[in-house]
Amino acid sequence: MVTATREDDRDVLDAAVAAPRAATAAPWLLRYQRWLVVVDFLAVLTAGMVALTIRFGSEEAELAGGVPYSLVALLMPALWLGVLALSRCYEARFLGGGPEEYQRVWNASIRLTALVALIAYSFKLDVARGFVVIALPLGLLLLLLGRLLARVWLRRQRREGRCSHRVLLLGTYTHVQDLAARLRKEPLAGLQIVGACVPGGYDQVAVVDGEPIPVYGPLSFVHDAVLVSGADTVAATASPGLHGEALRRLSYELEGTGVDLLVAPALTNVTGSRISIRPVAGLPLLHLDEPELSGIRTLIKGAFDRTSAFLGLLLLLPLMIAIAVAVRLTDGGPALFKQMRVGRNGEEFCVWKFRSMHVDAEERLAELQAHNEHDGVLFKVREDPRITPVGKRLRKYSLDELPQLVNVLRGDMSLVGPRPPLPTEVARYSGHAHRRLMVKPGITGLWQVSGRSDLSWEDTVRLDLQYVENWSLGLDLAILAKTAAIVVKGSGAY
């Protein structure tokens, strides 16, 4: 077990202070940023060449003044990458996680489009519209695709324990434990804990999920601990002793070291879309918006849901017919199973699924209650004897839920949302669990992409409430993409 740094280790701290580290980013981060520049360059260059070929073919077309379009296509990557850099699309804090990276690439491309239009108008350039209409949208598409593939690679590296920021935690023993537990649940965020500084320092050892965290000293030893641990990020929790003046002094100490300072507020499970900073009397106050449960974005979400459900039913109809036939041939029972569920604002509706259990499954439920493997109000048995062989395959790949597209088309459900609960489950809700009913339930959701049936009841509620309070169209698209990947793997379902 790794223990706290003791008296005989202080010489190491002194030696580290005597040889301060230069302000530089982690080697993996520098390599990743360079590769992003290369990927973006190739994406934009490809878009320009494709637009040149489609619009002009082998023709040698020129702008006013004799500038050939081939030169424009070659210079376009430099201009586009310049706009991306000015929009901070290569800053470390925006890379590898969250929708902010994609949003900045989108905004930068819109600015570039406006810039091209302004230049063409100001200098009265007769720019071929066909070239612009192809080059700019295709370039944006390839940029986003390149960022997506880069993130897939980065996350694969992080699953293997590489390409992560080395984080030193600050705060009381309890706060450090809580923050460490949260960060370890999200390894793809790329924050690897390398140590901590807590009040009392040398006399304590922080242990999270059975794994020790080296304690390098009290809160006053942060600068020394950064040098010894090799941390490139310091994360301060909302703890006594880390008040505004202490954090300001800490930021002064870290200046020029290349170490990022993160401050974890006491407010949790709230995303940046609902938070803005309001400076008042020199204080950076956090302004928290209410969850958006109505309005134009909700109408757009509903339109997207129903349109997607309609198209999905058309495309998947042959597969659904084949599944229905397979279920019928299993035991001669009905292909579909209907059940009452609770939707938005507590309204009950009938949900449809392909039947994955024997026809007497409801009658046999009582005899299996003692074998429930799930905590809280849910009932789950990993080897449920009521599930048919065909049903087991359907559940593994979530094919039993395809008929719920009809529920989405009817307006009872959404593509993305909290898990639709049973009335008996709702009757046992306590605390803030009822807030799950503030939006339409979904075929998939954060619970689906975060563990499915392997989640505890507490984690299921936490993820559902996190979605309710922070949903956005971008988040819906991200969840749908992750759902497709998880369903293909067939993990976490039983």
Order of alpha helices (4+ residues) and beta strands (2+ residues): alpha-alpha-alpha-alpha-alpha-beta-alpha-beta-beta-beta-beta-alpha-beta-alpha-beta-beta-beta-alpha-beta-beta-alpha-alpha-alpha-beta-alpha-beta-alpha-alpha
